[in-house]
Amino acid sequence: MTGTTPVIVAHLSEPRADDETLALEALNRLEAGEEKVVFVFDGVAWRFLKLCGPCEKLLGLKREQILIDPQAVRASIDAFDWATASAMRDDLDRFGSIVLSMHAKGADGRRRRLRVSLMKLEFPGRTLIAGSVVEAESGVEKHDNPGALRAAMEESNVGVAVTDSKGCFLYLNREHVALFGYDSMEELLGKSWRILYPEEVALHIEQVVFPKLQATGQWRGMLQAKRKDGSLFHEALSLSFLQSGGLVCSCQDVTAQVNMTERMERSEAMFRIFLHTLPTGVTVRNSMGKYEFVNSATWAFLGLAHEDQSELEVISACLSQNGIFAPWAVADERVSATGIEERFDFRLNWGGRDFVLDVQKLPLRLSSAGVTHVCTLFNDVTEARRIEAESEETARRRSEINVIQREFVSMVSHEFRTPLTAIQGLQYLMSRRAGELAESIPTEFKRWLELQKQALGTLKELVDQVLLLNRIEHLSSVVPQLVPLKAFFKRVLDGLLASLVTPRIAFEPTLPDEFTALIDESQMRALVENLISNGLKYSSDVVTLRVGIDGQDWWMEVSDRGRGIPAADQKKLFRPFYRASNVGNVTGTGLGLAIVQRCAAFHKASVAVESREGAGTSFTVRFPQKFSGPSMSRPD
């Protein structure tokens, strides 16, 4: 498979008498013509015995140049045509004559299509080749156009090459040359194919590929090839034998495809490892009912040992033939038919234990024909379902307790109100009577009556606020309404100002008269009254209520210049019954700010406090733009 075709330089000396006779006899067999090159060639001596005709016009070379170097015509003739002619030597030996079509550039630079006729002539002890070269007629060109084939070969995105029987290149198209990193075909012409492969790959071709090629006449496969710069790439190669013993090969660089395949194989292997590592059971079943994949968690759940996927028949029989899993097969059929995912709890007794499995059936489409497989995912949720059931029972009991608690608080509060009202009435009568008998009633007794009045007032406030807090915490059917805010705040402040000896409330609204917000009026009233009442209790100065909007959001701020709240107490302010450490002798229940927070939470509002001891306190409540109330949409 190595070596090159020798280039023999022969000078035409005076021909011997026998050469002249043989040449003339051979020429007599050729058709004569002025525009025809005729020749007699001795293939053994590698020289022309006779050569005449318009060589320069048809072949671009002078007769003397060809006589000196018969190989010189190769530079004028198209490389593909030369390779084709070389490959047809066996046909010449077999049939005795052949006609070829070649393309060559003449001395005038014009490329011509030539018709080459060759005859093999046997003489005693000699074999000669007689031939003629003539420019093909245009009609022949149209009828038989190998130029299109040659152009296709040259423009092909597949590398194409032809070798002789010794494995040396006779022709390579541009793609083949570029594929292996060479600049021109001349760098490879006459060289062995082995130059394009690492040594171990060339050895593999000779020992493995060629025997298969000889047996079938063709071979296709993938090899590692070598470029001119020594870099390697993956080559998809196709080989075919020529009758001459040479080879025709076509090749492509498939490195990208190989790398992608390798990445996909690695990804698939990684995915399989991942699926086998999952604690979730995974199975894949085709439309014929055969399981094609079952992960390790499924085998473990079923208590079956396995080593590889060859044991799928075992698990297929277990899941298909066991009546316990019959509902799975029915679900698979539904998912295959509808293409809709299904998920359900599946209860079964397996291995003497009761299980609850969370089963999910997913349709898989591996083609455009529809659902081809169904993937089943299942998890053992027995313990989770038990905890859920217990949680539901606990929630049910908690709800019952809350109802009992609410009813108890409401009942006790109302029961307190009845005797409290009576006691307040008696206290009022006693205070009035004491006022009428002012001179005969001791001062000590009057002081006791005043303390009693304060205690009864605090107790009534406590009962009222406990009832209010209980009602807020157990709201079930409150429907917020759109309310004009400015008018609402004026009504609330009018009620508060009526109870004051001197007006100490300033209202500073910065929102339009027509601005409305979705609120529950009773809760909003409680929120405003508690914030302002706190300011009045702990400040002797004016308490200011400011209301404004940011876009569609709105806010309210209640500020005073009173005693302020110690920093250590500010985080605990909204706890029920908690009072700051500096309240002194100011009476209160510790429920006011808890009510404020509950009312704000109902309206999805935030409450912020800024306070400095001795400098006053400011509460800011910010209401969101898109508040729509519990389980309802905000109207346009």
C-alpha positions as CSV (number, residue, x, y, z in Angstrom):
1,M,0.0,0.0,0.0
2,T,3.0,2.3,-0.1
3,G,5.1,3.9,-2.8
4,T,4.5,6.3,-5.7
5,T,4.1,6.0,-9.5
6,P,7.6,6.6,-10.9
7,V,8.2,9.5,-13.2
8,I,10.4,8.3,-16.0
9,V,12.1,10.8,-18.2
10,A,12.9,9.3,-21.6
11,H,14.5,11.0,-24.6
12,L,13.2,9.9,-27.9
13,S,16.3,8.7,-29.7
14,E,16.5,7.3,-33.2
15,P,13.9,4.6,-33.2
16,R,14.9,1.1,-34.0
17,A,13.4,-0.5,-37.1
18,D,11.1,-2.7,-35.1
19,D,9.8,0.2,-33.1
20,E,9.1,2.2,-36.3
21,T,7.3,-0.7,-37.8
22,L,5.2,-1.3,-34.7
23,A,4.4,2.4,-34.3
24,L,3.3,2.7,-37.9
25,E,1.1,-0.3,-37.6
26,A,-0.5,1.1,-34.5
27,L,-1.0,4.5,-36.0
28,N,-2.7,2.9,-39.0
29,R,-5.4,1.7,-36.7
30,L,-6.3,5.2,-35.5
31,E,-8.5,7.6,-37.4
32,A,-6.6,10.4,-39.1
33,G,-7.4,14.1,-38.6
34,E,-5.8,17.5,-38.5
35,E,-7.2,18.5,-35.1
36,K,-6.3,15.3,-33.4
37,V,-3.4,14.2,-31.3
38,V,-2.4,10.6,-32.0
39,F,0.3,8.7,-30.1
40,V,1.8,5.2,-29.5
41,F,3.0,4.6,-26.0
42,D,5.2,1.9,-24.6
43,G,4.1,1.4,-21.0
44,V,7.0,-0.8,-20.1
45,A,9.7,1.6,-21.4
46,W,7.5,4.5,-20.3
47,R,8.0,6.5,-23.5
48,F,6.2,7.6,-26.6
49,L,7.1,5.8,-29.7
50,K,5.1,8.2,-31.8
51,L,3.4,11.5,-31.0
52,C,1.9,14.0,-33.5
53,G,-0.9,16.5,-33.7
54,P,-1.8,19.8,-32.1
55,C,-0.4,19.0,-28.6
56,E,0.1,22.7,-27.6
57,K,-3.4,23.7,-28.6
58,L,-5.2,20.8,-26.8
59,L,-2.9,20.1,-24.0
60,G,-1.1,23.4,-23.5
61,L,2.3,21.7,-23.9
62,K,4.7,21.5,-26.8
63,R,5.4,18.1,-28.3
64,E,9.0,18.2,-27.2
65,Q,8.0,18.7,-23.5
66,I,5.8,15.7,-23.6
67,L,8.4,13.5,-25.3
68,I,10.9,14.5,-22.6
69,D,8.5,13.9,-19.7
70,P,5.4,11.9,-20.4
71,Q,4.1,12.8,-16.9
72,A,4.0,16.5,-17.8
73,V,0.6,16.2,-19.3
74,R,-0.7,15.5,-15.8
75,A,-0.4,19.2,-15.0
76,S,-2.7,20.2,-17.8
77,I,-5.4,17.5,-17.3
78,D,-8.0,17.9,-14.6
79,A,-7.0,16.0,-11.5
80,F,-10.3,14.2,-11.2
81,D,-10.1,13.1,-14.8
82,W,-6.6,11.8,-14.3
83,A,-7.7,9.8,-11.3
84,T,-10.6,8.4,-13.3
85,A,-8.3,7.4,-16.1
86,S,-5.9,5.7,-13.7
87,A,-8.8,3.8,-12.2
88,M,-9.8,2.5,-15.6
89,R,-6.6,0.6,-16.4
90,D,-8.3,-2.7,-15.6
91,D,-11.1,-1.9,-18.1
92,L,-8.4,-1.3,-20.8
93,D,-6.8,-4.7,-20.1
94,R,-10.2,-6.4,-20.0
95,F,-11.9,-4.8,-23.1
96,G,-8.9,-3.8,-25.2
97,S,-10.2,-0.3,-25.8
98,I,-11.8,2.5,-23.8
99,V,-13.1,6.0,-24.5
100,L,-12.5,8.7,-21.8
101,S,-13.7,12.2,-21.3
102,M,-11.1,14.7,-19.9
103,H,-10.7,18.4,-19.4
104,A,-7.5,20.2,-20.2
105,K,-6.3,23.8,-20.6
106,G,-4.7,24.6,-24.0
107,A,-2.0,27.1,-24.8
108,D,-4.6,29.8,-25.4
109,G,-5.8,29.4,-21.8
110,R,-9.2,28.0,-22.8
111,R,-10.4,24.9,-21.0
112,R,-11.5,22.2,-23.4
113,R,-13.3,19.0,-23.1
114,L,-11.3,16.2,-24.8
115,R,-12.4,12.8,-26.1
116,V,-9.6,10.3,-25.5
117,S,-9.6,6.9,-27.2
118,L,-7.2,4.2,-26.1
119,M,-6.5,0.8,-27.6
120,K,-4.3,-1.9,-26.2
121,L,-2.3,-3.6,-29.0
122,E,-0.5,-6.9,-28.5
123,F,2.6,-7.6,-30.6
124,P,5.0,-10.5,-30.3
125,G,6.9,-9.7,-27.1
126,R,5.5,-6.2,-26.9
127,T,2.3,-4.5,-25.7
128,L,1.7,-0.9,-26.8
129,I,-1.1,1.6,-26.2
130,A,-2.3,3.6,-29.1
131,G,-4.5,6.6,-28.6
132,S,-6.0,9.7,-29.9
133,V,-7.1,13.0,-28.3
134,V,-9.7,15.2,-29.9
135,E,-11.8,18.1,-28.8
136,A,-15.3,16.9,-28.0
137,E,-18.2,18.3,-30.0
138,S,-20.5,20.7,-28.2
139,G,-23.4,18.3,-28.8
140,V,-21.5,15.5,-27.0
141,E,-20.8,17.9,-24.2
142,K,-24.5,18.5,-23.7
143,H,-25.4,14.9,-24.0
144,D,-22.7,13.6,-21.6
145,N,-21.7,16.2,-19.1
146,P,-19.2,14.8,-16.6
147,G,-18.2,18.4,-15.8
148,A,-21.3,18.6,-13.6
149,L,-20.2,15.5,-11.7
150,R,-16.7,16.9,-11.3
151,A,-18.1,20.3,-10.1
152,A,-20.3,18.5,-7.6
153,M,-17.3,16.6,-6.4
154,E,-15.3,19.8,-5.9
155,E,-18.1,21.7,-4.2
156,S,-19.2,18.8,-2.0
157,N,-19.0,19.3,1.8
158,V,-17.8,15.7,2.0
159,G,-14.2,14.9,1.5
160,V,-13.6,12.6,-1.5
161,A,-10.3,11.0,-2.5
162,V,-9.1,8.3,-5.0
163,T,-6.0,6.1,-4.6
164,D,-4.2,3.7,-6.9
165,S,-3.7,0.1,-6.1
166,K,-0.7,0.9,-4.0
167,G,-2.7,3.2,-1.8
168,C,-1.2,6.5,-3.2
169,F,-3.5,9.4,-3.8
170,L,-4.5,10.1,-7.4
171,Y,-7.2,12.7,-6.6
172,L,-8.6,14.6,-3.6
173,N,-11.3,17.3,-3.7
174,R,-11.0,20.6,-1.9
175,E,-13.0,19.5,1.1
176,H,-10.8,16.5,1.7
177,V,-7.6,18.7,1.4
178,A,-9.0,21.3,3.8
179,L,-10.4,18.7,6.2
180,F,-6.9,17.4,6.9
181,G,-5.4,20.9,7.1
182,Y,-3.5,21.0,3.9
183,D,-3.2,23.9,1.5
184,S,-3.4,22.2,-1.8
185,M,-4.0,18.8,-3.4
186,E,-0.4,18.7,-4.6
187,E,0.8,18.2,-1.1
188,L,-0.9,14.8,-1.0
189,L,-0.8,13.6,-4.6
190,G,1.3,10.5,-4.9
191,K,1.6,10.0,-1.1
192,S,0.2,7.1,0.8
193,W,-3.0,7.3,2.8
194,R,-1.1,6.4,5.9
195,I,0.1,10.0,6.2
196,L,-3.4,10.9,7.4
197,Y,-3.6,8.6,10.4
198,P,-1.7,7.9,13.6
199,E,0.4,4.7,13.4
200,E,-1.9,2.6,15.5
201,V,-4.9,3.6,13.5
202,A,-3.2,2.9,10.2
203,L,-2.3,-0.6,11.5
204,H,-5.9,-1.1,12.5
205,I,-7.0,-0.1,9.0
206,E,-4.7,-2.7,7.4
207,Q,-5.4,-5.5,9.8
208,V,-9.1,-5.0,10.5
209,V,-10.7,-2.7,8.0
210,F,-9.1,-3.9,4.7
211,P,-10.1,-7.6,5.3
212,K,-13.7,-6.5,5.8
213,L,-13.5,-4.2,2.7
214,Q,-12.1,-7.0,0.6
215,A,-14.9,-9.3,1.8
216,T,-17.8,-7.0,1.0
217,G,-16.4,-4.3,-1.4
218,Q,-17.4,-1.5,1.0
219,W,-16.7,-0.4,4.5
220,R,-18.2,2.4,6.7
221,G,-17.0,3.4,10.1
222,M,-15.4,6.0,12.3
223,L,-11.7,6.4,12.9
224,Q,-9.3,8.9,14.5
225,A,-7.5,10.9,11.8
226,K,-4.5,13.2,11.9
227,R,-4.3,16.7,10.4
228,K,-1.2,18.2,8.9
229,D,-0.4,20.0,12.2
230,G,-0.6,16.7,14.1
231,S,-4.0,17.5,15.7
232,L,-6.5,14.6,15.9
233,F,-10.2,14.5,15.0
234,H,-12.9,12.0,14.6
235,E,-13.5,11.0,11.0
236,A,-16.6,9.2,9.5
237,L,-15.1,7.2,6.7
238,S,-16.6,5.3,3.8
239,L,-14.4,3.1,1.5
240,S,-15.1,1.3,-1.8
241,F,-12.9,-0.8,-4.0
242,L,-12.2,0.2,-7.6
243,Q,-11.7,-2.5,-10.3
244,S,-8.2,-1.2,-10.7
245,G,-7.4,-2.2,-7.1
246,G,-7.5,1.4,-6.0
247,L,-9.9,3.0,-3.4
248,V,-12.6,5.6,-3.4
249,C,-13.0,7.2,0.0
250,S,-15.4,9.8,1.4
251,C,-15.0,11.3,4.8
252,Q,-16.3,14.0,7.2
253,D,-15.2,15.5,10.5
254,V,-17.7,14.3,13.1
255,T,-15.8,15.4,16.2
256,A,-18.7,17.7,17.2
257,Q,-21.2,14.9,16.9
258,V,-18.9,12.4,18.7
259,N,-18.4,14.9,21.5
260,M,-22.1,15.6,21.7
261,T,-22.8,11.8,21.8
262,E,-20.3,11.3,24.5
263,R,-21.8,14.2,26.5
264,M,-25.2,12.7,26.0
265,E,-24.0,9.3,27.1
266,R,-22.4,10.8,30.2
267,S,-25.6,12.8,30.9
268,E,-27.7,9.7,30.5
269,A,-25.4,7.7,32.7
270,M,-25.5,10.5,35.3
271,F,-29.3,10.7,35.0
272,R,-29.6,6.9,35.5
273,I,-27.4,7.1,38.6
274,F,-29.5,10.0,39.9
275,L,-32.7,8.0,39.3
276,H,-31.3,5.0,41.1
277,T,-30.2,7.2,44.0
278,L,-33.6,8.8,44.4
279,P,-35.7,7.7,47.4
280,T,-38.7,8.1,45.1
281,G,-39.8,5.0,43.2
282,V,-39.6,5.5,39.4
283,T,-40.9,3.2,36.7
284,V,-41.3,3.7,32.9
285,R,-43.8,1.5,31.1
286,N,-44.4,1.5,27.4
287,S,-47.8,1.4,25.6
288,M,-47.5,-2.4,25.2
289,G,-47.4,-2.8,29.0
290,K,-43.7,-3.6,29.3
291,Y,-41.5,-2.0,31.9
292,E,-38.4,-0.4,30.3
293,F,-36.9,1.2,33.5
294,V,-37.3,0.5,37.2
295,N,-35.1,2.3,39.7
296,S,-33.5,0.9,42.8
297,A,-36.1,2.4,45.2
298,T,-38.8,0.4,43.5
299,W,-36.9,-2.8,43.8
300,A,-36.2,-2.0,47.5
301,F,-39.9,-1.3,48.2
302,L,-41.0,-4.5,46.6
303,G,-38.3,-6.4,48.5
304,L,-36.7,-7.8,45.3
305,A,-32.9,-8.1,44.7
306,H,-31.5,-6.9,41.4
307,E,-28.2,-6.4,39.6
308,D,-29.0,-4.9,36.3
309,Q,-31.8,-4.0,33.9
310,S,-31.9,-7.5,32.5
311,E,-34.1,-8.5,35.3
312,L,-36.9,-6.2,34.2
313,E,-39.0,-9.2,33.4
314,V,-39.0,-10.0,37.1
315,I,-40.4,-6.7,38.2
316,S,-42.7,-6.5,35.2
317,A,-44.3,-9.8,36.3
318,C,-44.5,-8.6,39.8
319,L,-46.3,-5.3,38.9
320,S,-48.4,-6.7,36.0
321,Q,-49.5,-10.0,37.3
322,N,-50.1,-9.1,41.0
323,G,-53.7,-8.1,41.4
324,I,-52.8,-5.5,44.0
325,F,-51.3,-3.3,41.3
326,A,-54.2,-3.7,38.9
327,P,-55.4,-0.1,39.5
328,W,-51.9,1.1,38.4
329,A,-52.4,-0.5,35.0
330,V,-55.9,1.0,34.6
331,A,-54.4,4.5,35.5
332,D,-51.6,3.9,32.9
333,E,-54.2,3.2,30.2
334,R,-56.1,6.4,31.1
335,V,-53.0,8.5,31.0
336,S,-51.9,7.0,27.7
337,A,-55.4,7.7,26.2
338,T,-55.9,11.2,27.6
339,G,-52.3,12.5,27.9
340,I,-53.3,14.0,31.3
341,E,-51.3,13.5,34.4
342,E,-52.9,11.7,37.4
343,R,-52.0,11.8,41.1
344,F,-53.7,9.8,43.8
345,D,-53.1,8.0,47.2
346,F,-52.8,4.3,46.8
347,R,-53.4,2.1,49.9
348,L,-52.0,-1.5,49.9
349,N,-50.8,-4.2,52.2
350,W,-47.4,-5.4,51.2
351,G,-45.1,-7.7,53.1
352,G,-47.5,-7.8,56.0
353,R,-47.6,-4.0,56.4
354,D,-50.2,-1.4,55.5
355,F,-48.8,1.4,53.2
356,V,-50.1,4.6,51.7
357,L,-48.3,5.6,48.5
358,D,-48.4,8.9,46.8
359,V,-48.6,7.9,43.2
360,Q,-48.1,10.2,40.2
361,K,-48.6,9.0,36.6
362,L,-46.9,11.2,34.0
363,P,-47.4,10.9,30.2
364,L,-44.2,10.7,28.1
365,R,-44.0,11.6,24.4
366,L,-40.9,10.3,22.7
367,S,-42.4,11.0,19.2
368,S,-45.1,13.1,17.6
369,A,-47.4,10.1,17.6
370,G,-48.7,10.8,21.1
371,V,-48.1,9.2,24.5
372,T,-45.5,6.4,24.1
373,H,-44.7,5.7,27.8
374,V,-46.1,6.4,31.2
375,C,-43.7,7.3,34.0
376,T,-44.8,6.4,37.5
377,L,-43.4,8.2,40.6
378,F,-44.4,7.0,44.0
379,N,-43.4,7.7,47.6
380,D,-44.2,6.0,50.9
381,V,-46.3,8.7,52.7
382,T,-47.8,6.4,55.3
383,E,-46.3,8.3,58.2
384,A,-47.0,11.7,56.6
385,R,-50.7,10.8,56.1
386,R,-50.9,9.6,59.7
387,I,-49.4,12.9,60.9
388,E,-51.7,14.8,58.6
389,A,-54.7,13.0,60.0
390,E,-53.6,13.7,63.6
391,S,-53.0,17.4,62.6
392,E,-56.5,17.6,61.1
393,E,-57.9,16.2,64.3
394,T,-55.8,18.6,66.4
395,A,-56.9,21.5,64.3
396,R,-60.5,20.4,64.6
397,R,-60.2,20.2,68.4
398,R,-58.4,23.6,68.5
399,S,-61.2,25.1,66.5
400,E,-63.7,23.7,68.9
401,I,-61.7,25.0,71.9
402,N,-61.5,28.5,70.2
403,V,-65.2,28.5,69.8
404,I,-65.7,27.5,73.4
405,Q,-63.1,30.1,74.5
406,R,-64.8,32.8,72.4
407,E,-68.2,32.0,73.8
408,F,-66.9,31.7,77.3
409,V,-65.2,35.2,77.1
410,S,-68.3,36.7,75.6
411,M,-70.5,35.1,78.2
412,V,-68.3,36.1,81.1
413,S,-67.9,39.6,79.8
414,H,-71.6,40.1,79.4
415,E,-72.2,38.5,82.8
416,F,-69.8,41.0,84.3
417,R,-71.6,43.9,82.6
418,T,-74.9,43.3,84.3
419,P,-73.7,43.5,87.9
420,L,-71.2,46.1,86.9
421,T,-73.9,48.3,85.5
422,A,-75.9,47.9,88.7
423,I,-72.9,48.7,90.9
424,Q,-72.1,51.8,88.8
425,G,-75.7,52.9,89.2
426,L,-75.5,52.5,93.0
427,Q,-72.2,54.3,93.1
428,Y,-73.7,57.2,91.1
429,L,-76.6,57.4,93.6
430,M,-74.3,57.3,96.6
431,S,-72.0,60.0,95.1
432,R,-75.0,62.2,94.4
433,R,-76.4,61.6,97.9
434,A,-73.0,62.4,99.4
435,G,-73.0,65.6,97.5
436,E,-76.4,66.6,99.0
437,L,-75.1,65.8,102.5
438,A,-71.7,67.3,102.0
439,E,-71.5,68.9,105.5
440,S,-72.3,65.7,107.3
441,I,-70.3,63.2,105.2
442,P,-66.7,62.7,106.2
443,T,-64.0,63.7,103.7
444,E,-62.6,60.2,103.9
445,F,-65.9,58.7,102.7
446,K,-65.9,61.0,99.7
447,R,-62.4,59.9,98.8
448,W,-63.5,56.3,99.0
449,L,-66.4,57.0,96.7
450,E,-64.1,58.6,94.1
451,L,-61.7,55.7,94.2
452,Q,-64.6,53.4,93.7
453,K,-65.8,55.4,90.7
454,Q,-62.3,55.2,89.1
455,A,-62.1,51.4,89.7
456,L,-65.5,50.8,88.3
457,G,-64.6,52.9,85.2
458,T,-61.4,50.9,84.7
459,L,-63.3,47.6,85.1
460,K,-65.9,48.7,82.5
461,E,-63.2,49.8,80.1
462,L,-61.5,46.4,80.6
463,V,-64.7,44.5,80.0
464,D,-65.5,46.6,76.9
465,Q,-62.0,46.1,75.4
466,V,-61.9,42.3,76.2
467,L,-65.2,42.0,74.3
468,L,-63.9,44.1,71.4
469,L,-60.6,42.1,71.2
470,N,-62.5,38.8,71.3
471,R,-64.8,40.0,68.5
472,I,-61.9,41.1,66.3
473,E,-59.9,37.9,66.8
474,H,-62.9,35.8,65.7
475,L,-64.2,37.8,62.7
476,S,-65.8,35.5,60.2
477,S,-68.2,37.5,58.0
478,V,-67.0,41.1,58.1
479,V,-67.2,42.7,54.6
480,P,-65.2,45.9,54.2
481,Q,-66.8,48.8,52.5
482,L,-65.5,51.8,50.5
483,V,-65.6,54.8,52.8
484,P,-64.7,58.4,52.2
485,L,-61.7,58.7,54.7
486,K,-61.8,62.4,55.4
487,A,-65.4,62.4,56.5
488,F,-64.9,59.2,58.5
489,F,-62.0,60.7,60.5
490,K,-64.0,63.8,61.2
491,R,-66.9,61.7,62.7
492,V,-64.5,59.8,64.9
493,L,-62.8,63.0,66.2
494,D,-66.1,64.7,66.8
495,G,-67.0,61.9,69.2
496,L,-63.7,62.1,71.0
497,L,-63.8,65.9,71.3
498,A,-67.3,65.8,72.8
499,S,-65.8,63.9,75.9
500,L,-63.0,66.4,76.4
501,V,-63.2,69.5,78.6
502,T,-60.7,71.3,76.4
503,P,-60.1,70.4,72.8
504,R,-56.6,68.8,72.5
505,I,-56.9,67.0,69.2
506,A,-55.5,68.5,65.9
507,F,-56.5,67.0,62.6
508,E,-54.2,67.6,59.6
509,P,-55.4,65.7,56.5
510,T,-53.5,65.9,53.2
511,L,-55.8,63.8,51.1
512,P,-58.7,64.8,48.8
513,D,-62.2,65.0,50.1
514,E,-63.3,62.3,47.6
515,F,-60.6,59.8,48.4
516,T,-62.1,56.5,49.5
517,A,-60.6,53.3,51.0
518,L,-61.9,49.8,51.7
519,I,-62.2,49.5,55.5
520,D,-64.3,47.9,58.2
521,E,-65.6,51.1,60.0
522,S,-65.9,49.5,63.5
523,Q,-62.4,48.3,63.6
524,M,-60.9,51.4,62.1
525,R,-62.8,53.5,64.7
526,A,-61.3,51.3,67.5
527,L,-57.8,51.7,66.0
528,V,-58.1,55.5,65.8
529,E,-59.7,56.0,69.2
530,N,-57.2,53.8,71.0
531,L,-54.2,55.6,69.5
532,I,-55.6,59.0,70.2
533,S,-56.8,58.0,73.7
534,N,-53.3,56.8,74.5
535,G,-51.8,60.1,73.4
536,L,-54.3,62.1,75.5
537,K,-53.5,59.9,78.6
538,Y,-49.8,60.3,78.5
539,S,-49.5,63.9,77.2
540,S,-51.0,67.2,78.5
541,D,-50.4,68.8,75.1
542,V,-52.2,68.5,71.8
543,V,-52.4,65.1,70.0
544,T,-52.1,65.4,66.2
545,L,-53.7,63.1,63.7
546,R,-52.3,63.3,60.2
547,V,-53.7,61.4,57.2
548,G,-52.2,61.3,53.7
549,I,-51.7,59.2,50.5
550,D,-48.8,57.8,48.6
551,G,-50.1,57.1,45.2
552,Q,-53.1,55.0,45.9
553,D,-51.7,53.8,49.3
554,W,-52.7,55.8,52.4
555,W,-51.4,56.3,55.9
556,M,-52.3,57.8,59.2
557,E,-50.0,59.1,62.0
558,V,-50.9,59.9,65.6
559,S,-48.3,61.9,67.5
560,D,-48.0,63.5,70.9
561,R,-45.4,65.4,72.9
562,G,-45.9,63.4,76.1
563,R,-43.7,61.3,78.4
564,G,-42.6,58.9,75.6
565,I,-42.0,55.1,75.8
566,P,-38.7,53.6,77.1
567,A,-36.7,51.8,74.4
568,A,-36.7,48.6,76.4
569,D,-40.6,48.5,76.4
570,Q,-41.2,49.3,72.7
571,K,-40.8,45.7,71.5
572,K,-43.5,44.5,73.9
573,L,-46.0,47.3,73.4
574,F,-48.5,45.2,71.4
575,R,-48.7,42.3,73.8
576,P,-52.1,42.0,75.5
577,F,-52.2,43.5,79.0
578,Y,-48.6,44.9,78.7
579,R,-48.0,48.4,80.0
580,A,-44.8,50.5,79.7
581,S,-42.7,50.8,82.9
582,N,-43.2,54.6,83.0
583,V,-47.0,54.8,83.0
584,G,-47.1,55.9,86.6
585,N,-50.6,56.3,88.1
586,V,-52.3,56.6,84.7
587,T,-55.0,54.0,84.6
588,G,-55.3,51.5,81.7
589,T,-55.9,47.9,80.7
590,G,-52.9,47.2,78.5
591,L,-55.2,46.1,75.7
592,G,-55.4,49.3,73.6
593,L,-52.3,48.7,71.4
594,A,-53.2,45.0,71.1
595,I,-56.5,46.1,69.6
596,V,-54.7,48.5,67.3
597,Q,-52.4,45.7,66.0
598,R,-55.3,43.3,65.4
599,C,-57.3,46.0,63.5
600,A,-54.2,46.9,61.4
601,A,-53.5,43.2,60.6
602,F,-57.1,42.8,59.4
603,H,-56.5,45.6,56.9
604,K,-53.0,44.2,55.9
605,A,-51.5,47.3,57.3
606,S,-48.2,47.8,59.1
607,V,-47.7,49.7,62.4
608,A,-44.5,51.6,63.2
609,V,-43.7,53.4,66.4
610,E,-41.1,56.1,67.1
611,S,-40.7,57.3,70.6
612,R,-38.1,58.9,72.8
613,E,-38.6,59.1,76.6
614,G,-39.5,62.6,77.6
615,A,-40.0,63.8,74.0
616,G,-43.2,62.1,72.8
617,T,-44.4,59.3,70.7
618,S,-45.6,58.8,67.1
619,F,-47.5,55.8,65.7
620,T,-47.7,55.4,61.9
621,V,-50.1,53.0,60.3
622,R,-49.6,52.3,56.5
623,F,-52.3,50.7,54.5
624,P,-51.6,48.8,51.3
625,Q,-53.0,49.9,47.9
626,K,-54.5,46.5,46.9
627,F,-56.2,45.6,50.2
628,S,-59.4,43.8,49.2
629,G,-60.5,42.3,52.5
630,P,-60.6,38.6,53.5
631,S,-61.6,36.3,50.6
632,M,-63.0,39.1,48.3
633,S,-61.9,41.2,45.4
634,R,-61.6,45.0,45.5
635,P,-64.2,46.6,43.3
636,D,-63.1,48.8,40.5
